[in-house]
Amino acid sequence: MTILARLRQRAASDPQHIVLPEGEDERTVIAAEMIARDAIARVTVLGREERVRAAATAAGASLAAVTVIDHRRAPDFEKTVALYYDCGAPRA
């Protein structure tokens, strides 16, 4: 078994939730579809929904099992920004 196959098997045995930014990029929607299809993780894609779905259509990807959120319009936008900043900001 290849290392990639082992990683997929391990991830599928305990699915986590991942959030993919840049949902308007075709590569992102293709990856989201693959992850959801293979039950590796629950997937949320961030971006303007109409553009995310257009990117999926252009790429031939199905987002039926993927949650799409326009994070800019989310009611908890400020809270999300604060959490994202706290998790990803480099410390001085």
FENCOR-V312971 format. One record per residue. PHI is phi in radians with two decimals (NA if undefined). BURIAL is + if it has 9 or more other C-alpha atoms within 8 Angstrom, else -. Layout:
<<PHI:BURIAL> <PHI:BURIAL>>
This chain:
<<NA:-> <-1.29:-> <-1.10:-> <-1.13:-> <-1.12:-> <-1.14:+> <-1.11:-> <-1.09:+> <-1.10:+> <-1.13:-> <-1.13:+> <-1.18:+> <-1.28:-> <-2.53:-> <-1.04:+> <-1.91:-> <-1.93:-> <-2.08:-> <-2.07:-> <-1.87:+> <-1.37:-> <1.01:+> <-1.15:+> <-1.50:+> <-1.57:+> <-1.00:+> <-1.09:-> <-1.17:+> <-1.21:+> <-1.15:+> <-1.09:-> <-1.04:+> <-1.07:+> <-1.09:-> <-1.11:+> <-1.18:+> <-1.06:-> <-1.51:-> <0.95:+> <-1.39:+> <-2.85:+> <-1.38:+> <-2.16:+> <-2.12:+> <-1.95:+> <-1.76:+> <2.72:+> <-1.19:+> <-0.91:+> <-1.09:-> <-1.34:+> <-1.09:+> <-1.17:+> <-1.14:+> <-1.11:+> <-1.12:+> <-1.07:+> <-1.08:-> <-1.55:+> <1.27:-> <-1.81:+> <-1.73:-> <-1.88:+> <-1.02:-> <-1.81:+> <-2.09:+> <-1.54:-> <-1.99:+> <-2.21:+> <-1.49:+> <-1.05:+> <-1.23:-> <-1.80:-> <-1.17:-> <-1.11:-> <-1.83:-> <-0.94:+> <-1.08:-> <-1.12:-> <-1.11:-> <-1.05:-> <-1.09:-> <-1.13:-> <-1.07:+> <-1.10:-> <-1.09:-> <-1.43:-> <-1.95:-> <-1.31:-> <-1.15:-> <-1.62:-> <-1.38:->>
